[in-house]
Structure formats: structure tokens, C-alpha cells
């Protein structure tokens, strides 16, 4: 295990928490920073280049998104061996004119409007109009530093690794273009599914200092249950959020996404004030410590 001070993680956090929409110079800079940190910890890093279509609901997105997933493993006497556990956290960011909280309200308005439009036409039409209006504001920009989403999770991955023995059988994947609709994770599931079939995937996404941890269980398994228990997380089989675990859970032996926060957290995501100024990395440290305990126990 290597020894790192809190200030080391704070410096890394500042390097990572900058606007980094896929394809920008900041995006490339953050990728190089992650490679540097992985190599310093004894990992070999593979770049998985991909292209794919972004989610149709995103206004202003390009027709095709190209990105680079980072796949990191420690050298082994068995080159074909796959780590039994992958720690995953996407490294791109995006900004939007409206917060995740507002988008969830818009989604709820559309859903309720569809359910009631035949019973109470005026109310249903009003809700559908409200939901549609919110959806039309769902435009992509590059104004959010993405400190919470998802620089906190990137730092938590390194915090967890640094609490493990050097020979721990764990790999790291930093998917790209998550913010365009899981494009990088979908490419991994399609083109590199061999990496996951016998492995557990622990996906980290947005670890706020406040609020309780949440475990979004995509494919249940013993390891995911242990991690959820270690970080005192509520477990859910469905949530109205889009995370890389949805795509990776289809090909992994087991898969869970760990998040941490509350309603105020959702008001910050993808907004300009998602910056380092509001975070101490307490949430990242809490999740990393629990994850490391489970990994050490095997």
C-alpha cells in the first residue's frame, strides 16, 4: 500500500474537476492525468477507442461521439487473466441549462401526464406541455466543472486502490462519453465483453459529502451486497438515473453502482456550481474506505 496525504487527493481533485466535455482539450488533459496516476500505481493502461451515437434526448449533441475508454490492469504472470473486480468511474463531464433535479421533474410530469390525460384531459395536457418544455431545455454545453459528477468518483477509485496491497487483484476502468448516453460503456459491453463475464463491477458515480449512499443494483451478487453494506447504502433495483452500470451489468457477473447524495445533490449536477468549492471529499473517502475493506477481505 502506498501512503497519500489528504492534500495529495485535493491536488488531484483540482486537476480533474475542470469542464471536460468529450473532444475538448480539457477532456484530453484529464485523460492524461488519469493515465499518469494509474501508471504511478503500477498499472498498465490500455486505450479503447470507440465511436457511437449519443442519446437522442440530448439536444445539441453531435450525431457521432468518439472517445477513449481507459482499461487498467497490473502486470500478471497470466496475460489472459481478468481481474475478479473492476472499479469503474466515468471521466467525462457535461453542462446543461437545467439541473438533474429539474430533468427528473420533467420526466415525472411527462409520465403522470400520459397516465392522466384520458381521465383528466386538461391536467394531462398541462403536465405533458410542462414535461416537453423541460425536455427541450436538455441541451449539452461545457460549462460544468463536474466536481461531483464525476471527479469525486475518480478520486475515490484512487483512494480505494491506495488502501490495498500492491498485489490486489483489482482492475480499473474509466469509461468515456457517459454523459452522452453511456456511449463508452455500451462500446465496452459490445466490443470487450470478455473483460466482464467472470468479474464483479463496482461503478462509482457522484459521491457527495452529504446524504446517504445508494446502491443501484444492476445485477445482484455477493460482492455488491458486501460493498453496499460496507458503505451503509440503501439498495435499489431501479432508479430514474442513467449510469454506466446499466450497460456493464448486462455483461458482468454482478454489477452495482454506488452513489451518495440527496435532493440538493441533484440540483447541482451538470450545473456551473458543481465545483470543488462545495466539496471536501468526505463522501469519496467514506465510499473508498468501505470498498477497500471489502476488497481486502476478498
N, C-alpha and C positions, 0 to 999 in steps of 0.2 A: 504494500500500500504506500502511496505517496502522500506527503503531508502538504496541504494547501491551507493558507490563511483565508479568512473571510474576505480580506481585501483583494486577494487574487481572483476570487469569483466576481467581486464587484467590478474589477477592471475588465474581466472577460464580458460581463453583462453589458457594460458600456459599449464594448466593441460590437456586440451582437444586436443590441437594441437600437437599430437605425432603420429608417424606411428602406425596404429591400424587396420591392416588387420584382417578380421574376423577370429577368432580362436586363435589369439595371446594373450600373457599376457597383452600387452598394450590395446588391444581391451577390455578385461575384466576389466582392471583398469578404462578405460574411462566410461564403463557402470556403475560401482560402483560410480564414481564421479557424473554422471548424476542422479542416484537414490538418492544420498546424497543431491544434490541441490533441487530436486523435493520435497523430504520429508521435507526439511527445510522450504519450502514454503507452507506446509500444504497439499500436495498431497499424496494420496495413490497410490502405484506403483504396477502394475501387470506385470509379465514377461510372454510374449507369446513366447514359444519355438517352433521353426519350422525347417523343412528341405526342401530343394528344389534343383532343377537343375539350375546351373548358365547359363548365356547366352552362346550360342555356339560359338560366335565370340571371346570369351576371351581365348587366348592360355595360357596354364599353370594353368588353374583353376581346382579345384577338380571336380569330377563327381557329388558329392552331397555337398551342403553347408548347415551347421547347424548354426543357430543363435538365437538371443533373441530380440524380439521387446519389447520396454517399453511403457506401456499404463498407463497414469497417470490422475487421477480424484480427485477432492476434495470430502470429505465425504458429503453425502446428505441424507435428510430425505426420499428420494425416491431412494432406491438402484438400481432400474432398469432404472433410468433416464439417458439419454445420453446427454452430453454437446452439445449445439447447434453449437459450433465452436470447431474444433480441430486444434491446432497449431502443425505442423509436420516438422521434420528435421532429416534426417538420420545421424547416428553417426559413421558409419564405414568409413574407408579410404582405398585407394589402390594407389600404384605407378605403372607407366608404362614407358617404354623406350621412348615413344613419347607423346607429349602433345595432349590435346583435339583439338587444332588448326590443328595439323598435321593429326589427325584422320579425322577431317571434310574435309580436303583437299583430303585425300584418298577416302572418301566416295563420294565426288564430282567427283573425277576422274573416279571412277567406274560407277557412274550414267551417266556421259557425255559419257564415253566410250561405254556403252551399247546403248546409243541413236545414236551415230555417226558411229559405227563400220560398218554398212551396207552401209553408204553413203561415208565415207572416211575410208576405211579399215585400212590403216597404222596408221592413227591418233587414231582411235578407239582402235586398238590393243595396241598401246603405252600407252594410258590412262588406259586401263584395266590392263596392266602389272604394271604401277605405283601404281594404287589403290590396287592391290593384294599385291605388295611388302610392302606397308604401313600397310595393314591389318595383314600381317604376323609378324609385329613388335608389335602387340597388346597383349603383354604378361603382366601378372599380377605379381607385386612384392610388397614389403613392405617398399619402400624407401621414400615415401612421407609423411610428417607430416600432410598433409590435413588441413592446417590452413584455407585457403579459402574454400576448399571443404572437410568437411562442418562444421568445428568448428565455423566459423563466424555465420552460421545459428543457431547452438545450443545456442551460446551466445545471439543471437538476440531474441530467444524464451524467455529466462530468462529476458532479458531487457524489453520485452513487458509485461510479467506477472507482473514484479515488478512495472509497472506503472498502474496496475489495482487494484480496490478494492478487498479485500480478498474474498468476496463472488461472484466474477465474474464467470459467467457460461461458463467456457472455460476449455477444456482438452488438454493434451499434448501427442503426440505420437512421439517416437524416433524410427523409423524403422531401422532394421539392414540389412546388406548384400545388400544395394542398389547398391554398386559398382560391384556386381556380376550379375547385371541384374534385379534389383528390386525384389529380391527373398523374402525379408521380407514383402514388401508392397503387393506383389502378395499373400503371405500367409494370410495376414490380410484381403484382399479383398475376399478370398475364405472361410476362417475359421471364421472371425469375422465381416462379412459384416453388422451385426446388429448394430454395432457401428456407422455406417456412413449414413444409409439410410435417416435419418432426420437431418443430420448435414452438415455444411459447413466445408470444409477442406482448410486450408491455408498452403501450403507446401513451406518451405524456403530452398533454395539451392544456396550456393556460393554467398556471399554478399561482393563484392569488395568495396574498398574505392573510386575507380574511376569508371567512366561510369554511364550511366543512368539505372534505374531499368527497368526490363522487367517482364511482367505478361504473363505467358504461361497459357492460359485459356483452361482447360480440359473439364469442364462442367460449362457453364456460370450461373451466379446468381447475385442477388443484392449485397450480401456481398462482393463477389470477385471484383465486379466493384468498390465498395467503397474503398476497400483496394488498388486496382490499382491506383485509383485517389489520395488517400492519400499519396502514395509514388512516385507520378508522373511517373508512369510506362507506357511504351508502351505495348499495348495489342496485343497478337498473338494467333491464334488458332492452329498453327503448327510451330514447331521449330525442327531442327535436333539434339536434345539432348534427353537423356534418364533420366527421373526423376520420383520419386515415385508418383507424381501426376497423371501420366498416368495410373497407376494401380488403385489408390484410386478413381480417377474420375469416374470410371466405376460403383462404388457402392455408391458414396456420392450424396447428394442432389445438391451440387455445389462444384467445386474444381478449385483452381488456384495455380500455382507455381510462387513464386516471386524470381527472380534472380537479380543480379546487377553486371555490369562489362562491358568490351569491348573486342576487339580482343586481347589485351595484356593479359587480364584475362585468355582467353582460352589457351594462350601459357604457363601458369603457372600450370593449373590444372593437377594433378597426377604426377607432377614433384618434384624432391627433394627440389627445391626452393619455393615450396608452404609452406612457413613457416611464423611464426609470425613476422619475421624481416621486411616484406614488408607491414604490415597491422597495422592500428591504430584503427580499429573497427568503423570508421566513417560510413561505409556503413551499418553495422549491427545496429548501433544506429539510423540511418535515417529510416530504414525499421521498426525497433521496435517502434519508436515514432509514425509513421503513422499508424501502425497496432493497437497500443494501443488507439489512438484517435478514430478509428472506433469501436473498442470493447467497449470503454466507452460509445459511443453514442448509442450502441445497434443496 
